[in-house]
Amino acid sequence: MTKEYLHPDLNTVALPTLMQALSDPVRVGIVRQLLSAGKDGEFACNDFPMKLAKATRSHHFQILREAGLIQTRVEGTRCMNSLRRKDLQKRFPSLLDFLENSL
């Protein structure tokens, strides 16, 4: 059985929720790496250079996913993560441009 992740409809995500998810330096680092990967870039959870316990790492990805910032899909034994660029641009225009230029 493959685990499936739930992703919120971004129309239900408030800006404070999104900004709270970006208030942690670890999560900002995850977003920074995804931004640098380009439009189609995605990384497995273990591809992110973090010295954190597995549970803590998972928690950070969960917060980003629940805030609508990332999409996670399962590929075999790996969880692949990407930014929800199109959805974010539609709901929060220029947010990714701001993050890219401020990081």
Secondary structure, 3 states (H helix, E strand, C coil): CCCCCCCCCHHHCCHHHHHHHCCCHHHHHHHHHHHHCCCCCCEEHHHCCCCCCHHHHHHHHHHHHHCCCEEEEEECCEEEEEECHHHHHHHCCCHHHHHHHHC
